[in-house]
């Protein structure tokens, strides 16, 4: 049995497989011939599935923890919505540095999910505490943003500067460079921090309005059920 193998040194494995699919689309091989993407593709597919599962589990655990701490099902979404903006920063960070989304970048994304929510948690927690003290929602949001702006900025800057040697260095582990991990986390932290102070209060307002509306609907529904007479004949009268 004759086999022909082709090897490549291209870093962007995902893009390479997409190019192969486009090139082989509609290409019919003679009888007895077949082609496949090799063992590396199988390994890549397994790693991608594992990373996707890890991201979903990380988001789920963050949501459950926030639901317990905030004692609400709806308000934790204000914290969760800060995660997609971190992904936006990851994309731009990798694009600016011409870095491919490899294994270490995916690991950085998973770690980033647990890091970027810290700023949103600090902000939402202070808003809730100020409201519990009797302050209106609008004033509580403004006061929390003003008081937490400096701590959020300081923690983000210290984390980013701590990651800087990793992002610009050339250290490797088993041939895998660490730099994509640092670049991923720095880009995600930068964009997420800049947008958290604006986007999280906005989503908090929308979700709080939704929470109050659902509470009002539930109260009205149960009140009507309590006022209904037990005897149908009495209701007809």
C-alpha positions as CSV (number, residue, x, y, z in Angstrom):
1,X,0.0,0.0,0.0
2,X,1.5,3.3,-1.1
3,X,1.3,6.3,1.2
4,X,2.2,9.9,0.5
5,X,2.7,12.2,3.4
6,X,3.0,15.9,3.5
7,X,4.5,17.9,6.4
8,X,4.3,21.6,7.2
9,X,5.8,24.0,9.6
10,X,2.9,26.4,9.6
11,X,1.9,27.7,13.1
12,X,-1.7,28.5,12.3
13,X,-3.0,24.9,12.3
14,X,-6.7,25.8,12.2
15,X,-6.2,28.1,9.2
16,X,-4.2,25.4,7.5
17,X,-6.9,22.8,7.9
18,X,-9.5,25.2,6.6
19,X,-7.3,25.8,3.5
20,X,-7.0,22.0,3.0
21,X,-10.8,21.6,3.2
22,X,-11.3,24.3,0.6
23,X,-8.7,22.8,-1.7
24,X,-10.2,19.3,-1.4
25,X,-13.8,20.4,-1.6
26,X,-15.4,18.7,-4.7
27,X,-12.2,16.9,-5.5
28,X,-12.9,13.3,-6.4
29,X,-10.2,10.7,-6.0
30,X,-9.9,7.6,-8.2
31,X,-11.2,4.3,-6.8
32,X,-8.9,2.9,-4.1
33,X,-7.5,6.2,-3.1
34,X,-8.3,8.2,0.0
35,X,-6.9,11.1,2.0
36,X,-7.0,12.4,5.6
37,X,-5.5,15.1,7.6
38,X,-3.3,12.9,9.7
39,X,-2.9,12.2,13.4
40,X,-2.1,15.7,14.2
41,X,-5.6,16.8,13.1
42,X,-7.2,14.2,15.5
43,X,-5.1,15.5,18.3
44,X,-6.0,19.1,17.4
45,X,-9.7,18.2,17.3
46,X,-9.5,16.5,20.8
47,X,-7.7,19.5,22.3
48,X,-10.2,21.9,20.8
49,X,-13.2,20.0,22.2
50,X,-11.4,19.8,25.6
51,X,-10.7,23.5,25.6
52,X,-14.3,24.4,24.6
53,X,-15.6,22.2,27.5
54,X,-13.2,23.9,29.9
55,X,-14.4,27.3,28.9
56,X,-18.1,26.4,29.3
57,X,-17.4,24.9,32.7
58,X,-15.4,27.9,33.8
59,X,-18.3,30.3,32.8
60,X,-20.8,28.0,34.5
61,X,-18.9,27.9,37.8
62,X,-18.4,31.6,37.8
63,X,-22.1,32.1,37.2
64,X,-23.1,29.7,40.0
65,X,-20.7,31.3,42.4
66,X,-22.0,34.8,41.6
67,X,-25.6,33.6,42.0
68,X,-24.8,32.4,45.5
69,X,-22.9,35.5,46.5
70,X,-25.3,38.1,45.0
71,X,-28.4,36.0,46.0
72,X,-29.9,36.5,42.6
73,X,-30.2,34.6,39.3
74,X,-30.4,37.6,37.0
75,X,-27.7,40.0,38.4
76,X,-24.8,37.6,37.9
77,X,-25.3,38.1,34.1
78,X,-23.9,41.6,34.6
79,X,-20.7,40.0,35.7
80,X,-20.8,37.3,33.0
81,X,-21.2,40.0,30.2
82,X,-17.7,41.3,31.0
83,X,-16.2,38.0,29.7
84,X,-17.0,38.5,25.9
85,X,-15.2,41.8,26.0
86,X,-12.1,40.1,27.3
87,X,-12.3,37.8,24.2
88,X,-12.4,40.9,22.1
89,X,-9.1,42.0,23.7
90,X,-7.6,38.5,23.1
91,X,-8.4,38.8,19.4
92,X,-6.9,42.2,19.0
93,X,-3.8,41.3,21.1
94,X,-3.1,38.3,19.0
95,X,-3.7,40.2,15.8
96,X,-1.5,43.1,16.7
97,X,1.4,40.8,17.7
98,X,0.8,38.4,14.8
99,X,0.4,35.5,17.2
100,X,-1.7,32.4,16.3
101,X,-4.3,31.0,18.6
102,X,-2.4,28.0,19.9
103,X,-2.5,25.7,22.9
104,X,-1.1,28.3,25.3
105,X,-3.4,31.0,24.1
106,X,-6.4,28.8,24.8
107,X,-5.0,28.1,28.3
108,X,-4.8,31.9,28.7
109,X,-8.4,32.3,27.7
110,X,-9.5,29.8,30.4
111,X,-7.4,31.6,33.1
112,X,-8.7,34.9,31.8
113,X,-12.3,34.0,32.6
114,X,-11.6,33.8,36.3
115,X,-9.5,37.0,36.3
116,X,-11.5,39.5,34.3
117,X,-14.7,39.0,36.3
118,X,-12.9,40.3,39.4
119,X,-13.4,43.9,38.4
120,X,-17.0,43.4,37.6
121,X,-17.6,41.6,40.9
122,X,-16.0,44.4,42.9
123,X,-18.1,47.0,41.1
124,X,-21.5,45.1,41.3
125,X,-20.9,44.3,45.0
126,X,-20.3,47.9,45.9
127,X,-23.4,49.0,44.0
128,X,-25.5,46.5,45.9
129,X,-24.0,47.5,49.3
130,X,-24.7,51.2,48.6
131,X,-28.3,50.4,47.5
132,X,-28.8,48.4,50.7
133,X,-27.7,51.5,52.7
134,X,-30.6,53.4,51.1
135,X,-28.9,55.1,48.1
136,X,-30.8,55.2,44.8
137,X,-29.6,52.9,42.0
138,X,-28.3,55.7,39.7
139,X,-26.3,57.4,42.6
140,X,-25.0,54.0,43.7
141,X,-23.7,53.2,40.2
142,X,-22.0,56.6,40.0
143,X,-20.5,56.4,43.5
144,X,-19.3,52.8,43.0
145,X,-17.7,53.7,39.7
146,X,-15.9,56.7,41.2
147,X,-14.7,54.8,44.3
148,X,-13.6,51.6,42.5
149,X,-12.0,53.2,39.4
150,X,-8.5,53.6,41.0
151,X,-8.4,50.1,42.7
152,X,-9.5,48.4,39.5
153,X,-7.0,50.3,37.4
154,X,-4.2,49.5,39.9
155,X,-4.9,45.8,40.1
156,X,-5.1,45.6,36.3
157,X,-1.9,47.5,35.7
158,X,0.1,45.4,38.2
159,X,-1.2,42.1,36.7
160,X,-0.4,43.3,33.2
161,X,3.1,44.4,34.1
162,X,3.7,41.1,35.8
163,X,2.7,39.3,32.6
164,X,4.9,41.6,30.4
165,X,8.1,39.5,30.8
166,X,6.2,36.4,29.8
167,X,4.6,38.2,26.8
168,X,7.9,39.5,25.4
169,X,10.1,36.6,26.4
170,X,11.1,33.5,24.5
171,X,10.8,30.9,27.3
172,X,9.3,27.6,26.2
173,X,8.0,24.4,27.8
174,X,8.5,21.2,25.8
175,X,8.9,23.4,22.7
176,X,5.7,25.4,23.4
177,X,6.4,29.1,23.9
178,X,4.9,30.9,26.9
179,X,4.5,34.3,25.1
180,X,1.0,33.6,23.6
181,X,-0.3,33.0,27.2
182,X,1.0,36.4,28.3
183,X,-0.3,38.2,25.2
184,X,-3.7,36.6,25.6
185,X,-4.1,37.6,29.2
186,X,-2.7,41.1,28.7
187,X,-5.0,41.9,25.8
188,X,-8.1,40.5,27.5
189,X,-7.4,42.4,30.7
190,X,-6.8,45.7,29.0
191,X,-10.0,45.7,26.9
192,X,-12.1,44.2,29.6
193,X,-11.0,46.8,32.2
194,X,-11.6,49.7,29.9
195,X,-15.1,48.5,29.1
196,X,-16.1,47.1,32.5
197,X,-16.6,50.6,34.0
198,X,-19.0,51.4,31.2
199,X,-20.7,48.2,30.1
200,X,-21.2,46.5,33.5
201,X,-23.2,49.4,35.0
202,X,-25.3,49.5,31.8
203,X,-26.1,45.8,31.8
204,X,-26.7,46.0,35.6
205,X,-29.3,48.6,35.0
206,X,-31.1,46.6,32.3
207,X,-30.9,43.4,34.4
208,X,-32.1,45.1,37.5
209,X,-35.1,46.5,35.6
210,X,-35.8,43.0,34.3
211,X,-35.6,41.6,37.9
212,X,-38.0,44.2,39.2
213,X,-40.4,43.5,36.3
214,X,-40.4,39.8,36.9
215,X,-40.9,40.3,40.7
216,X,-43.9,42.6,39.9
217,X,-45.4,40.1,37.5
218,X,-44.9,37.3,40.1
219,X,-46.5,39.4,42.9
220,X,-49.5,40.3,40.7
221,X,-50.0,36.7,39.6
222,X,-49.9,35.2,43.1
223,X,-52.2,38.0,44.4
224,X,-54.8,37.2,41.8
225,X,-54.6,33.5,42.7
226,X,-55.1,34.3,46.4
227,X,-58.2,36.4,45.6
228,X,-59.9,33.7,43.5
229,X,-62.8,32.0,45.5
230,X,-62.5,28.3,46.2
231,X,-66.1,27.5,45.3
232,X,-66.8,27.8,41.5
233,X,-70.5,28.4,42.1
234,X,-69.5,31.3,44.4
235,X,-67.3,32.7,41.6
236,X,-70.3,32.5,39.2
237,X,-72.4,34.5,41.6
